[in-house]
Amino acid sequence: MKKELQELCDYRELLYMMIYRDIKVRYKQSVIGFLWAILMPTLIVLAGVVVRFGFALTAGKHLEMSEIASVAVKSVPWAFLVSSIRFSCSSLTGNVGLVTKIYFPKEIFPLGAILANFFDLCVASMALAVLLFVLRIGWSLELLWIPVLLLILVLLATGIGMMVSAGSLFFRDVKYIVDVILTFGIFFTPVFYDTGMFGDKGKWLLLNPVAPILEGFTACIVQHRGPDLHWLAYSVAFAVVAVLSGYVFFKHLEPAFAESI
Amino acid sequence: MSDIVLRMEHVYKMFRKGEVFNSLRDLIPALTGKMFRRQELSETDKREFWALHDISFEVRRGEAFGIIGHNGAGKSTALKILSHIMKPTKGRIVVDGRLSALIEVTAGFHQDLTGRENIFLYGTIMGMRRREIASKLDDIIAFSGLEDFIDTPVKRYSSGMYARLGFSVAAHVQPDVMIVDEVLSVGDYVFQRKCVERMKEEIRRGAAVVFVSHNLKDIAAFCSSCLLLEKGRTVISGPTHEVISGYLKRFRTNGAGHLDNSPVTISKVTVRNEDGECLRFRSGDKAWIDIELRAHSPCRKLSVNLYITSNSNESVFDTSTERLGYGNFSLEAGDVYRCTFELTLNLANGIFHPSILVYRYDTQTAYDRWEPAAAVCVSSETDVRGSAHCFPKVIQREIQAASETGFALETGCALATQSDRN
């Protein structure tokens, strides 16, 4: 495994170029590129606001600014997770020529797809920062948690991305299964709602490893407190296991890629 | 550091023929089905197919190695294993240094990026550093001849421009081992020459080249040794001329005009120089072609025709014993007839194929035909191409100084070469 990581390191320039390629192609018309980066998060936020408004109506309360902020803060990372998994899923099957013709470490494809989406996340975050400023959320030192949470999220996306990219190369319908899971995953993940709304039963929802990360974002950005460290540790463990097993799985199947595509 | 940069040791590659499940929807029913029908498992073994069977060779620094064979002989599989895209089922490959494969030079391009951006993208795919590419960028662009279009997205390129850009990048990787698969067929003639020169330069620099082609001319021009594959097995391996004549021998006996049940058959054709059987000749050399026929039943009024075709299958020379004035001959059952043609090979650079036909003129019957019966690889010190070598000389050349005429004028041909020696 050390040898393989060394090789990946030797090809890091190719990884930069792949990320550059994806970003460049997407942002060629800069306005459309920017819209693309914020389109999905915006839609998710709007959907969340509608859902939250419904909740507030049934409870006979007013919709608070912090609730909108909380939905927005969770939607942007969720949008990143969904699109990075979706893009890495088709990253190998969409580059048949390169997979079957030229040798280099193939994990560059899913990694490139995820990191190019991370760039989109950064663009969307700027829009989000403006929104939070307008909503007068304020800031605190707890914001220092953001890089940590992002790192966990990227690790998780990488692990899942490597598995689905290799899987979809061998079985074409993996793509559809992944699509269905990603579409409905939002209902099992606290994006529109908070696990706190479920009282004690809320912790069952935190078993979804994405949940503690998203809750962590709300905690440190909107509520100005640290994330729940126990549950976050659970997410970290899950992400690390996902990355390791995803990498091993990917590397194990890699020699068969060219024959099976 | 050892001189051998690439070594293939007893490489085997197996594929499974038949159905491959590429969706879970097909796989799951098949697996559950298999649980009830255990015996089906043994049937899969019959579908095994060995694309490569015990292939070994080694290539040294500064050497070009050719792989020839018919379609489906395993050439592409061998290349994919060499370039690490596939793993061999058994055996080992050792590569010492950077390897670059010119298998499909345009695979790495992205339609929406400009030529310049694609040079960087494809360069990094080939394992170069960005700094390295930046330093060679001007050379690459100049080599491709696409200076005017380099900032245009490649989707607007013609397919020839596309391939030229790809090859230009690949040609500047400076690998230790270079794998070339038919890429010389891209681009126009001028660009092809440029590519050939570039590859020769790489070989001189010390790169090892593995070259795959059906084009015997290219193989003969480049490679000092080669390997003939047939159905995944090594048929012959060794010096190029031996392998090429072996290839032609197999090709011939496997059909191509060889008639069974004919009353008279050709039993032997050899091309030789003063010293014996030979493949390589220089323009103007004498060559002798020995022909042996065997009669199985009585035959009348025979003659032996000899014709030579160029690599592009044009007939460049045609004669026969009868037309040379030796009359026809008749054979009884069991007779053996031998004759030798003496030729002066006034041919230009290239590969030519002598073919032999046993013919009866009055009834217009062809009894047996070996086409091609052999190959001759002709080389010439003078840079002449085509079929015939006319031993050109430039007998007058002068430059009138501009001061005298107001124009710079050059008479005579730029082809003033060493031809004076002839």
Interface residues (C-beta under 8 A of the other chain):
Chain A: D10 Y11 E13 L14 Y16 M17 M18 Y20 R21 K24 V25 K28 G97 L98 T100 K101 I102 Y103 F104 F170 F171 R172 D173 V174 I177 P255 A258 E259 S260
Chain B: F15 V20 F21 N22 S23 L24 R25 L27 K80 S83 H84 I85 M86 K87 L99 A101 I103 E104 A107 G108 H110 D112 L113 E117 F120 L121 T124 I125 M126 G127 R129 R130
